[in-house]
Amino acid sequence: MAEILIIGGGVAGLSAGIYAQLSGHHATVCERQAVAGGNLTGWQRGEYHIDNCIHWLTGTNPKTALYQMWTELGALGNVDVHQPSTLYTYEDEGIRLSLHFELEKMEEELLSISPEDEKEIKSFIKAIKAVQTFKKLSGNDQKRNTFLSGLQAVPRLYRYFKMSTGELAMRFKSPYIQGFITSMLGKDFAALALLIVFATFCGGNGGIPVGSSLAMAKRMTTRFLNLGGTLMLGKEATEISEGETGAQIVEFSDGTMLTADYVVIATEPNVAFEKLLGLAMPAAMEKHYKNPKMPRFSSIQCAFACKTDNLPFRSDFIFKLPKNEQEILKTENLIIREFSHEKRFAPKGETIIQSLTFCDEKTCREFIELRKNTVKYRAKKREFASLIQNAIERKFPQLDGKLRLIDVWTPATYHRYTNAEIGSYMAFLLPSKTIPKKLDNLVKGKPRVILASQWLQAPGGLPIAAQVGKDAILRINKKEKRRKI
Ligand SMILES: Cc1cc2nc3c(=O)[nH]c(=O)nc-3n(C[C@H](O)[C@H](O)[C@H](O)COP(=O)(O)OP(=O)(O)OC[C@H]3O[C@@H](n4cnc5c(N)ncnc54)[C@H](O)[C@@H]3O)c2cc1C
């Protein structure tokens, strides 16, 4: 049995902790915040609950291998999974298009809006179905999904592999379909990534466990503790060194020290290398950080309380902003989301509407800098929220005067909360024409330090965080010559 110290109690850290316990080791998870879960979280503002994370959780279909992993991690428990009828709806000039759970319905809608795009629409739908033949990706008929069925789908998908979402959009003549295609992930993501999202959602493999993010984090924490793991909260690691006997020594900001046989670092690599290990980042990883085609991003979000009686949309709704608002808000579309499916997130008869606007690295850094001046930072947040509120109310006049601002959070919030350098909460953007290699979780010259972070595999996300946590323990098991978990 090895003593394993895990730095960071996000999904990757909790996953490493759970698989360490399942492998017969003893794990201690050290998390700098007062609660484990990292980005998989939510918080209370008076009577309202604000959810930070799950738009869709890949792996909610019991027929998939990923579901098996979430079950091992205690992430799903016995709670119901909310399956929205649409993942998102896009609207421009009164024309609405939705990513429907029923693929046939989406095909019909696309064809009715733009019959002249029939060939491209049919090819797109076939490509989504081709992605669904890959094992692990969708819940549809997993038994028939074999290595061979995946292989057969490759030629159909090759064309999309070469395209970005922006390039895919331009294959369609209809400006509405173009907008629909780029509204969720933007124009620079790999088109294949979009196909995977569509295939996953329509395959019933991208639902939301009831209670959403914080509830899921709590279930994973409970699972870890029930397996005998130790959780230390408010514990920020500052340095890792090696003792003469090879023991790993971790120092903390409260002046304490802990030793272990292995250390698993489940934070952003910036924290791992620069701050904790005092080492330069490995070249392969640095290449990702410097690759302009794989930028990092974050977002500014606002939450408003709202009555549910005349909600003008359901689930996620994306609308094209008028030109003047695009310039002020530095975004073409506004993404908003309502939570009426979560009865406990607001008092009876009310819900929360959250807005999300993505921002690039430069804007992220500006927010982080601005936060050093509390007065200016607060003023900026108020100004931003007011612009967003106006944009929503102009779009939906029935909401005029009915939205009440509850909270605003920015890349600076994520930077403060998770330590991520620019406040990004996914890893790198997934570009077209390449499948970025999964980075090694070993640290050169440090055989007892293993990395477990979503940053090892673009574009990150919850399943990747859970998998890298598991991979770290598989590495340790190999070193310890233990059987698999
Ligand atoms: C708005 C939003 C929407 C999202 N939507 C989805 C979605 O729909 N589906 C999906 O799959 N993913 C989604 N994600 C992404 C998902 O939340 C992340 O991919 C995942 O939570 C990353 O987990 P992680 O453990 O790798 O990193 P993190 O969550 O960043 O966890 C790292 C942890 O390490 C801790 N830490 C850092 N430094 C130290 C230190 N020195 N000592 C101790 N502890 C430290 C941090 O406090 C943090 O808790 C979303 C994220 C956000 C914010």
The ligand as an ORCA input file, in Angstrom:
! r2SCAN-3c Opt
* xyz 0 1
  C     -19.079     27.689    -16.756
  C     -18.535     26.303    -16.914
  C     -19.241     25.386    -17.648
  C     -18.719     24.106    -17.821
  N     -19.491     23.188    -18.465
  C     -19.054     21.926    -18.568
  C     -19.895     20.921    -19.124
  O     -21.050     21.171    -19.457
  N     -19.392     19.664    -19.262
  C     -18.126     19.350    -18.893
  O     -17.710     18.195    -19.067
  N     -17.299     20.276    -18.348
  C     -17.743     21.552    -18.164
  N     -16.940     22.493    -17.570
  C     -15.517     22.172    -17.322
  C     -15.277     21.395    -16.019
  O     -15.796     22.102    -14.951
  C     -13.777     21.189    -15.862
  O     -13.284     20.560    -17.017
  C     -13.401     20.303    -14.669
  O     -14.126     20.669    -13.525
  C     -11.893     20.387    -14.417
  O     -11.544     19.631    -13.296
  P     -10.056     19.594    -12.729
  O     -10.087     18.805    -11.490
  O      -9.116     19.151    -13.811
  O      -9.647     21.118    -12.444
  P     -10.234     22.196    -11.416
  O     -11.692     22.117    -11.362
  O      -9.612     23.491    -11.814
  O      -9.659     21.762    -10.008
  C      -8.374     22.088     -9.562
  C      -8.436     22.191     -8.050
  O      -7.118     22.368     -7.541
  C      -7.170     23.291     -6.465
  N      -5.830     23.860     -6.280
  C      -5.143     24.643     -7.135
  N      -3.935     24.938     -6.633
  C      -3.837     24.307     -5.431
  C      -2.826     24.225     -4.433
  N      -1.657     24.855     -4.571
  N      -3.081     23.503     -3.305
  C      -4.267     22.872     -3.141
  N      -5.266     22.936     -4.051
  C      -5.059     23.630     -5.191
  C      -8.218     24.301     -6.925
  O      -8.726     25.055     -5.838
  C      -9.246     23.389     -7.568
  O     -10.208     22.950     -6.645
  C     -17.451     23.760    -17.300
  C     -16.767     24.677    -16.519
  C     -17.321     25.929    -16.287
  C     -16.638     26.886    -15.360
*
